[in-house]
């Protein structure tokens, strides 16, 4: 995993019991997908303001716990900005 993927993986809080149920392989794939979204925001492909929305959508599709998704997406968007 590259540095950005590693940082986003840690922001997913893999030690949280609800998140740990997804499994490390799913969380790593999720981190890769989120890193791609972050790179698109930095490169201007998507607006930086839409980065949070795209990340929440990605988390929801992956089955990330709903009650933790908004906070995780916000922290990741702040990390990218």
N, C-alpha and C positions, 0 to 999 in steps of 0.2 A: 504494500500500500504506500502511496506517496504521502507527503506531509499533510496536504489538505485533507485527503481521505482519512488519515489517522486522526487528525484534529476533529473532523466531523464524527468519526466513529466514537470518540470519547464523549462528544456532546450528546450522543444518543443514550448515554447512561447505561452501558451494557450490564452494570452490576445491579441495577434495579430488578427486583424479582419479576415484575410484569414484562419488562423488556427482555430479560434473559430467556423467557419462554420462546421467543422468536428464534433463538439459536445464533451462534456466532457467524455462521455462513450467511444467513439472511441479513444480519446486521452489516457485515462487510460489503455485501452486494448493495445494500441500501446506502452505505457511505459512499460507494463508487458513484451511484446514481445521483446522490446529493452533491457530490463534488463536481459532476458534469454540469448540474444546474448552476452551481456557484460560478464555474468557469464561464458559462454562457452569460451570466449577469455581469461579470467583470469585463468580458469582451464586448458587451453591448448588444448581444443577441436578444436578450430579454432585459426589460427594465429592472434596475436594482430594487425598485419598490415592489415589483412582482415576484421577486426571489422568495420572499417569505411565503407567499401564496403557493407557489410551485413546490416549495419544500414540504408544506403541509399536505398538499395533494399527494406527493410521493410517499410521505409517511403513512397516510391513510390507506393508500393502495397496497402497501407492504404489510398492513395489519399492525402497525405500531399503535400502542395503547392511546386511545383518543384523548384521555385526560392529560397525557404528557406531551402530545404532539404539538400543541400550540406553543408551549414554552420551549420545546426543543427547536422548533422551526425558527422562533424568534432569536434564540441564542446563536443558531447557525447563520442566520442572515446578518446579525450584528458582527459575527466573526468574519464574514466575507467583506462587509463594508469597511 
